[in-house]
Every structure is written in structure tokens, then in C-alpha cells.
């Protein structure tokens, strides 16, 4: 069913029910003959409803989000609903001093405020998760019901004004309750849970009020006593909407902290990573050297250095261009990372030179060097290059008493050049 069809159905049902004689009183001046005690309770409730409206508005200044503003609107409308029922707006000579009469204008204002109250609760739930826009169905529902309310207040009985607005408000409470409870389940938040329970409770109490009014022949003492339970429902709803604002702030702070941590990790990775080959750079070796040597000494772990240099790399750049040279470097870096373990470290040492910190003995390191050289020569890009392009590798074991890698790197570099000269000869 489309949104427009749902709207037409809800509004049609509300208007049909509004045309039925569920409210027995035919005279507007005698619509609500309430004892003064009930009037004072309503007046107090209406004034208290301004409290969440004000606190939410203050939170809106701190957290300017549309869903907070929707909450402010709903509580202002709720306050108007309660206060309008405590105003003697249609004096009736037949009334006794302890009774109150409500006229057409007051009932019309109550109906409009009821729809605004329901719409505010509904939009507060919807706008938390989605964009701040009023859906077409809700817009038409409010417009059609308002038009009916104007006509009914002028020409029909009180029930035709009250009940359509009452039902539309209740329908929006139902939608808000579902939205809040789904949000609580998805985000694991307490605020939406309380707000969903509060909206559900308001809906349940309103249904009971409507049922009691229908059974007793109109709005009276019995239905009024049931309606008092809405104070508890409103308290749940108020607590939930306020808590939701704080949880929203906490979620944003956590998200910002996570984003900051990701940015910090990315910046750190960029600072210690060669941008072309994605291998580590020299700076990273200085950061891990002390820890790796300490582990090497303490646990007597094998450790070796491999120093690699691409033979005739300058000729590749001169004859084939720097793009081909970059591809050779990238391929070399990929081969080195694929053929080493996670506990090993591959560094681009500079230009066409690479360094590997390998957690193996010298014998195993030399075997690994042979495997790396073979993989390099068999790579697709190297096979397309002129003869003579090769990989010279110097291997040095790291003694347990080593305190600094630099002398060993120089030693591996010298061995690499000896092998390079041997290959050249």
C-alpha cells in the first residue's frame, strides 16, 4: 500500500468515527462539565509540560538538530492541550460554581494541538535517523484533518471535532513508538527505548480513554481518571527524548574519536611508509630497532639482514623511462612482501635499494635471498627488460649482542656489492 493510500485510509477512518455519536453531549457549553479539582490538575499538568519544552529548547541551543526542535514543538502542543481544558471558554448559566464549560474555539484549538503533539513525537523519531522533511502523506493527513476540524467546529457536534484529531494523533504515536523501538534495537540506546515505551503507553492510555468514553456515553469522570495515567506515559516519553539527545552527543563524540584515531593511524602509516612501493621507510626502522634488538637478545631469536639492489636500474630509467622504473620498484616491493612473513619487515632503503629484517638464521636467510632473486627474474616485467637486469643481495646475521643495526647494514651493503661485482664478472 502506498503512503498516499495509507494516509487516505487513516484520515477516512478518523473522519467516519468523528461523525458517530460517541460523545453524547450535544451542547457545546456542556461539553466538559468537570469538577474544579480535575481542572486544577489539568492546569498543573499543562504548566509542567512546558518544563520539557524549555529544557529541550535549551538542549537545542547546544545541539541544534531538527529532531530536538520537533520535541520542543510536541511538548508545547501538549501543554496547550492540557491548559485549554482548564479554561472556562463557554460560560453556561446552568453550570454550578465547581463546573467548567468548554466552547467551540477551545475544542478546535485542542484538536489542532493534539495533531501537532502527535506530529512532533512522530517527526522527532523520524528525523533522528533520516532527513528533516515532512513526508507527503503526513502533510496531507494534517491538512485534511485540519480542514475537517474547521468545518466540524462550525457546524457539527463536539465529537466530530475531537475524535478525528484524536485518532490521527494516536496513529502518529503508534508510528513514533515503532520508530523509537527500532532505533533502540539498532543502536542499543536507552533513550529511544524509553521514548518508544512512553509513546506506546500514551497510545494505550488514549485507546482506553476512548473505550471508556464510548461505554459510558461520553467524556466524563471515568474517562478522565483513565487519562491521568498519561502523566506516567508522558514522564517516560520526556525522559527518553532528553536522554536521546545526550546519547546522540556521546555517539558523535565516539564517532569523532574513532575518525580521529583512523586519521592518526593513516598519518602514522604515511609517515613510515614509502608511497610508491608501500614498503616501510628508513624512519620506521629507527622506531622498531630498539624493540627488535631487545627481543633478539632476551629470547635468543634468530635475526638476519638482507640488503638488496636492482642491477642496471639507471639503464632502465634511461632506456625505458621512469614509468617502467617505477613499475620495477613496485613489483620488487610486492615480491619482497609476498615472500616474507608478517613478523618480518621490508624497507625501501632508497632509490633502487631495499632492506629486509628477517626473523631467521643466516642459512635460512640466504635460502630466502635465492628464492627472492628467482622470483624477481621470473616476474613478468623483468622478463621484458634487457639482459643484465638482476637483483644483488647481501646477507648478514645479527649477533645477539648487537646494539645498533647501522654497522650490520653497512656490512650487508658491502656483501651486496661483492655479489654485484661477481655477477658482473
Phi and psi in degrees as a GROMACS rama.xvg file:
@    title "Ramachandran Plot"
@    xaxis  label "Phi"
@    yaxis  label "Psi"
@TYPE xy
-71.8137  164.138  UNK-2
-63.0834  -38.5042  UNK-3
-64.419  -40.466  UNK-4
-65.2781  -40.3181  UNK-5
-61.7048  -42.3047  UNK-6
-63.1806  -46.4625  UNK-7
-61.2041  -40.6755  UNK-8
-63.6106  -48.5382  UNK-9
-62.7123  -47.3579  UNK-10
-65.0914  -39.2034  UNK-11
-62.5392  -45.1493  UNK-12
-61.3699  -44.2275  UNK-13
-61.5092  -42.0747  UNK-14
-70.2735  -37.4407  UNK-15
-64.6878  -43.3132  UNK-16
-66.2656  -36.4122  UNK-17
-63.7035  -24.7524  UNK-18
-84.2298  -5.38372  UNK-19
-89.554  157.302  UNK-20
-84.8853  53.458  UNK-21
-71.5361  -28.9713  UNK-22
-100.751  117.029  UNK-23
-75.2151  -29.1112  UNK-24
-64.6543  128.912  UNK-25
-96.4998  -23.9228  UNK-26
-93.2145  132.577  UNK-27
-64.6102  -36.0479  UNK-28
-69.2189  -17.6648  UNK-29
-110.192  20.7273  UNK-30
-60.7486  -44.5039  UNK-31
-130.296  82.4995  UNK-32
-77.7122  91.1055  UNK-33
-106.434  142.499  UNK-34
-62.5835  151.065  UNK-35
-59.4367  -33.6412  UNK-36
-58.8761  -45.6729  UNK-37
-63.7411  -36.7907  UNK-38
-63.1236  -44.48  UNK-39
-65.3582  -36.5702  UNK-40
-63.5298  -42.3141  UNK-41
-63.96  -40.8942  UNK-42
-62.545  -44.0034  UNK-43
-62.8359  -42.9967  UNK-44
-61.8092  -40.3552  UNK-45
-63.8358  -41.2285  UNK-46
-66.8706  -38.4268  UNK-47
-65.5423  -29.7519  UNK-48
-68.1416  -18.275  UNK-49
-72.2636  -20.4751  UNK-50
-63.6316  -53.5965  UNK-51
-63.7937  -29.7449  UNK-52
-63.0556  -43.4311  UNK-53
-69.7315  -44.7997  UNK-54
-65.0248  -38.7372  UNK-55
-66.4746  -35.7738  UNK-56
-65.0284  -40.2306  UNK-57
-63.4955  -38.5229  UNK-58
-66.6004  -32.67  UNK-59
-64.5908  -36.3806  UNK-60
-63.8435  -32.5128  UNK-61
-84.2669  -34.7477  UNK-62
-130.473  78.4477  UNK-63
-73.3429  81.0412  UNK-64
-119.113  144.199  UNK-65
-57.7238  -36.3785  UNK-66
-65.6214  -29.4046  UNK-67
-69.9151  -41.8466  UNK-68
-64.6103  -36.1062  UNK-69
-62.3026  -38.2565  UNK-70
-64.902  -40.718  UNK-71
-58.4645  -47.0581  UNK-72
-60.7249  -42.4685  UNK-73
-64.5758  -40.6918  UNK-74
-74.0919  -31.9972  UNK-75
-63.3526  -43.8764  UNK-76
-63.6533  -38.7709  UNK-77
-63.399  -39.2755  UNK-78
-62.6886  -41.2685  UNK-79
-63.1269  -40.4002  UNK-80
-57.0891  -44.8707  UNK-81
-73.1799  -41.9249  UNK-82
-69.7001  -34.0384  UNK-83
-65.8976  -25.2801  UNK-84
-83.5008  -2.25973  UNK-85
-109.301  13.2463  UNK-86
-109.059  129.913  UNK-87
-80.2772  87.9951  UNK-88
-96.4713  -5.14243  UNK-89
-147.291  77.5377  UNK-90
-54.6783  137.462  UNK-91
-122.617  120.028  UNK-92
-57.3208  -25.5788  UNK-93
-78.149  -13.1542  UNK-94
-73.6584  147.42  UNK-95
-86.0918  165.506  UNK-96
-60.3698  -24.2611  UNK-97
-94.6837  20.8216  UNK-98
-120.653  160.613  UNK-99
-129.368  138.953  UNK-100
-114.948  144.741  UNK-101
-124.319  130.569  UNK-102
-99.8328  -172.3  UNK-103
-61.9858  -46.2409  UNK-104
-62.2853  -40.9222  UNK-105
-64.6571  -42.3987  UNK-106
-66.5354  -38.4202  UNK-107
-62.3828  -45.4333  UNK-108
-63.2967  -40.3398  UNK-109
-60.6692  -43.3368  UNK-110
-63.4289  -44.2991  UNK-111
-64.718  -43.7084  UNK-112
-62.6129  -36.4243  UNK-113
-62.5202  -43.1083  UNK-114
-67.3734  -38.4459  UNK-115
-65.0707  -39.3135  UNK-116
-60.3481  -48.6058  UNK-117
-64.9566  -40.6778  UNK-118
-65.3657  -39.5393  UNK-119
-62.9767  -42.6297  UNK-120
-63.8531  -43.927  UNK-121
-63.2866  -45.8866  UNK-122
-70.0744  -33.2961  UNK-123
-59.98  -39.2061  UNK-124
-71.7339  -41.7968  UNK-125
-71.0586  -39.4159  UNK-126
-74.8992  -16.1904  UNK-127
-67.3338  -37.7261  UNK-128
-99.1994  -22.2479  UNK-129
-128.774  -174.881  UNK-130
-67.6223  152.762  UNK-131
-81.8825  81.3136  UNK-132
-141.632  151.013  UNK-133
-93.9812  122.114  UNK-134
-67.4632  154.264  UNK-135
-59.3973  -39.8011  UNK-136
-62.2627  -41.8713  UNK-137
-68.352  -38.2707  UNK-138
-61.5356  -46.3363  UNK-139
-69.5298  -36.0271  UNK-140
-61.3762  -44.8813  UNK-141
-66.2239  -43.4325  UNK-142
-64.4273  -45.3582  UNK-143
-66.2477  -42.7571  UNK-144
-67.2733  -36.7504  UNK-145
-64.1096  -44.0081  UNK-146
-60.2785  -43.1365  UNK-147
-62.465  -42.6489  UNK-148
-61.1529  -40.2133  UNK-149
-62.0839  -46.9794  UNK-150
-66.8594  -40.8459  UNK-151
-66.7752  -37.3201  UNK-152
-65.6727  -26.658  UNK-153
-87.351  -33.7576  UNK-154
-126.952  -18.888  UNK-155
-110.494  -172.483  UNK-156
-82.1396  167.937  UNK-157
-57.5044  -39.8763  UNK-158
-60.5036  -32.9271  UNK-159
-68.374  -20.1653  UNK-160
-89.0826  -45.1792  UNK-161
-73.4257  -49.4926  UNK-162
-66.856  -43.2487  UNK-163
-58.8115  -44.7824  UNK-164
-64.0182  -38.5043  UNK-165
-60.9668  -44.5071  UNK-166
-71.699  -40.1577  UNK-167
-63.1653  -43.3688  UNK-168
-58.8684  -44.5241  UNK-169
-65.1681  -37.7793  UNK-170
-62.7797  -41.9911  UNK-171
-68.7147  -31.3426  UNK-172
-63.5741  -40.6074  UNK-173
-61.8052  -46.5129  UNK-174
-62.7805  -39.5328  UNK-175
-65.6251  -41.2533  UNK-176
-60.8337  -44.6388  UNK-177
-63.2369  -43.285  UNK-178
-63.9833  -44.494  UNK-179
-65.1062  -43.5111  UNK-180
-67.2034  -37.5421  UNK-181
-64.1182  -39.6368  UNK-182
-64.5168  -41.3675  UNK-183
-62.4839  -39.7038  UNK-184
-70.2973  -38.6692  UNK-185
-74.1864  -40.2525  UNK-186
-101.655  -6.73213  UNK-187
57.895  51.267  UNK-188
-114.354  145.051  UNK-189
-80.9247  -35.1464  UNK-190
-57.5822  -54.0694  UNK-191
-60.9475  -31.7027  UNK-192
-63.0314  -48.0414  UNK-193
-65.3949  -41.5212  UNK-194
-64.1764  -39.9191  UNK-195
-64.7468  -41.161  UNK-196
-66.5816  -38.1969  UNK-197
-64.4129  -45.9393  UNK-198
-63.6683  -38.3395  UNK-199
-63.8607  -40.8705  UNK-200
-67.1108  -41.0534  UNK-201
-59.2105  -43.4354  UNK-202
-62.3208  -45.4005  UNK-203
-63.1627  -43.986  UNK-204
-64.6743  -41.0197  UNK-205
-62.7659  -38.8991  UNK-206
-64.6597  -40.2757  UNK-207
-66.0196  -39.6931  UNK-208
-60.5655  -44.8979  UNK-209
-62.4814  -41.035  UNK-210
-65.3452  -46.5829  UNK-211
-63.0285  -40.2787  UNK-212
-62.2407  -39.8306  UNK-213
-66.9941  -38.3699  UNK-214
-76.655  -29.5761  UNK-215
-97.204  1.81821  UNK-216
88.1956  15.7172  UNK-217
144.763  177.107  UNK-218
-74.2509  122.142  UNK-219
-153.445  -155.862  UNK-220
-63.3261  -40.3666  UNK-221
-64.2487  -49.4312  UNK-222
-66.4962  -31.8507  UNK-223
-65.8674  -40.9846  UNK-224
-63.3032  -39.3627  UNK-225
-64.8153  -38.9652  UNK-226
-63.4867  -22.9755  UNK-227
-62.7046  -22.8144  UNK-228
-64.9984  -16.9091  UNK-229
-66.8536  -17.7574  UNK-230
-63.1046  -40.4644  UNK-231
-67.8718  -41.9332  UNK-232
-62.8879  -42.4473  UNK-233
-64.6162  -35.1063  UNK-234
-63.8951  -42.6389  UNK-235
-61.4796  -46.3134  UNK-236
-62.5873  -42.564  UNK-237
-63.6342  -46.5651  UNK-238
-61.9702  -41.4984  UNK-239
-64.996  -43.7702  UNK-240
-67.3302  -35.3206  UNK-241
-71.0635  -43.4537  UNK-242
-64.079  -33.4447  UNK-243
-60.8692  -38.2736  UNK-244
-62.0768  -45.3983  UNK-245
-66.5617  -39.2138  UNK-246
-66.7676  -33.3015  UNK-247
-63.3968  -43.5571  UNK-248
-63.0977  -42.9393  UNK-249
-63.4376  -41.8591  UNK-250
-61.7765  -40.5617  UNK-251
-67.3564  -38.7939  UNK-252
-64.6737  -41.06  UNK-253
-64.7796  -41.2009  UNK-254
-64.3  -41.3969  UNK-255
-65.4412  -39.0963  UNK-256
-65.1447  -40.972  UNK-257
-65.615  -40.9512  UNK-258
-65.1114  -39.1016  UNK-259
-64.5068  -40.6765  UNK-260
-64.618  -40.5404  UNK-261
-64.0498  -42.1793  UNK-262
-63.9432  -40.1069  UNK-263
-64.2229  -43.1185  UNK-264
-64.5054  -39.555  UNK-265
-65.338  -42.0797  UNK-266
-65.6337  -38.5589  UNK-267
-65.6774  -41.9009  UNK-268
-63.0273  -39.8382  UNK-269
-65.3045  -34.6581  UNK-270
-70.3993  -26.6196  UNK-271
-113.464  10.505  UNK-272
-120.958  137.681  UNK-273
-73.4575  124.345  UNK-274
-66.0269  -25.7918  UNK-275
-82.1306  -53.4992  UNK-276
-93.7664  -12.2394  UNK-277
65.5693  14.6222  UNK-278
-85.3438  167.408  UNK-279
-68.4539  158.609  UNK-280
-106.641  -178.205  UNK-281
-61.2514  -34.5196  UNK-282
-59.3579  -37.8321  UNK-283
-67.7404  -33.4423  UNK-284
-62.1412  -39.4742  UNK-285
-65.0889  -27.5286  UNK-286
-76.6019  -32.7638  UNK-287
-102.659  -9.34617  UNK-288
-56.9646  -49.5223  UNK-289
-61.683  -44.4716  UNK-290
-64.6414  -44.5631  UNK-291
-65.6034  -40.7768  UNK-292
-67.5223  -36.1453  UNK-293
-63.925  -44.1525  UNK-294
-62.5496  -38.9233  UNK-295
-62.5928  -42.5782  UNK-296
-72.6164  -46.1603  UNK-297
-67.8885  -43.8086  UNK-298
-105.269  6.35962  UNK-299
53.2107  46.0357  UNK-300
-85.7397  142.304  UNK-301
-69.4937  144.273  UNK-302
-151.569  135.042  UNK-303
-138.753  156.81  UNK-304
-115.112  135.341  UNK-305
-118.211  125.7  UNK-306
-112.447  122.223  UNK-307
-119.876  144.32  UNK-308
-142.333  136.401  UNK-309
-86.471  119.354  UNK-310
-71.2266  139.287  UNK-311
59.908  33.6581  UNK-312
-68.7921  -34.9723  UNK-313
-61.9906  -37.5706  UNK-314
-64.6684  -34.7449  UNK-315
-62.6394  -45.8785  UNK-316
-64.474  -39.9732  UNK-317
-70.7966  -40.6868  UNK-318
-90.4346  -37.529  UNK-319
-107.3  -10.0031  UNK-320
97.8708  159.59  UNK-321
-68.4886  -25.3283  UNK-322
-62.8473  -43.9975  UNK-323
-65.5459  -39.363  UNK-324
-60.5925  -41.2006  UNK-325
-63.5893  -39.1049  UNK-326
-64.4793  -37.9029  UNK-327
-63.4226  -43.4897  UNK-328
-63.439  -43.8379  UNK-329
-62.4719  -43.4857  UNK-330
-63.1982  -41.0872  UNK-331
-61.3658  -45.6988  UNK-332
-60.4046  -40.6784  UNK-333
-64.2752  -43.1667  UNK-334
-62.1396  -44.4983  UNK-335
-63.6189  -41.6435  UNK-336
-71.4231  -35.1154  UNK-337
-70.8095  -29.865  UNK-338
-98.5919  7.44169  UNK-339
-118.497  164.216  UNK-340
-90.8963  171.81  UNK-341
-65.379  -27.3587  UNK-342
-78.8866  -9.52208  UNK-343
-92.6471  165.276  UNK-344
-127.951  133.384  UNK-345
-115.462  125.806  UNK-346
-120.688  141.134  UNK-347
-89.4461  113.9  UNK-348
-84.9811  -21.9436  UNK-349
148.085  135.616  UNK-350
59.2153  -117.479  UNK-351
-106.377  22.4575  UNK-352
-108.898  140.593  UNK-353
-130.061  154.731  UNK-354
-131.254  137.348  UNK-355
-123.753  129.497  UNK-356
-100.021  108.084  UNK-357
-112.388  129.205  UNK-358
-85.2873  62.4502  UNK-359
-144.866  169.301  UNK-360
-73.8102  171.514  UNK-361
-64.3205  -39.4758  UNK-362
-62.4501  -47.9192  UNK-363
-64.7678  -33.9153  UNK-364
-65.7882  -38.9644  UNK-365
-67.062  -38.238  UNK-366
-63.0099  -41.475  UNK-367
-63.6997  -38.5366  UNK-368
-61.7671  -40.8609  UNK-369
-64.4061  -40.764  UNK-370
-64.6649  -41.0743  UNK-371
-64.2007  -44.6681  UNK-372
-62.0827  -41.1579  UNK-373
-63.4893  -44.0177  UNK-374
-63.3939  -36.6805  UNK-375
-64.5903  -46.0707  UNK-376
-67.3559  -27.1392  UNK-377
-90.9047  -2.63267  UNK-378
-67.5776  151.793  UNK-379
-60.9942  -42.6019  UNK-380
-70.6607  -36.0019  UNK-381
-70.1695  -34.3328  UNK-382
-63.4622  -23.2363  UNK-383
-86.737  -7.72301  UNK-384
-90.7138  162.45  UNK-385
-62.3332  158.752  UNK-386
-61.217  149.395  UNK-387
107.428  -20.6296  UNK-388
-72.2689  119.156  UNK-389
-146.89  -177.615  UNK-390
-127.32  116.034  UNK-391
-96.8696  133.672  UNK-392
-132.343  128.845  UNK-393
-106.033  136.596  UNK-394
-121.637  133.641  UNK-395
-140.365  133.768  UNK-396
-81.7634  145.107  UNK-397
-94.2701  112.971  UNK-398
-65.0986  152.811  UNK-399
-60.5925  -30.3675  UNK-400
-85.5338  6.41823  UNK-401
-63.2694  133.29  UNK-402
-112.864  -12.395  UNK-403
-150.237  134.535  UNK-404
-77.4544  -22.0364  UNK-405
-56.8962  -47.2703  UNK-406
-61.0149  -36.8217  UNK-407
-71.258  -34.7062  UNK-408
-64.2657  -41.6242  UNK-409
-63.4045  -38.5919  UNK-410
-65.2588  -44.1259  UNK-411
-64.747  -36.0095  UNK-412
-62.4472  -43.5407  UNK-413
-65.0366  -40.2018  UNK-414
-65.3335  -37.768  UNK-415
-60.6379  -41.3411  UNK-416
-69.3239  -33.3803  UNK-417
-62.8867  -42.0917  UNK-418
-68.069  -37.6506  UNK-419
-61.3924  -43.1645  UNK-420
-67.5707  -36.1981  UNK-421
-64.14  -40.5995  UNK-422
-66.4754  -38.9219  UNK-423
-66.6654  -32.8859  UNK-424
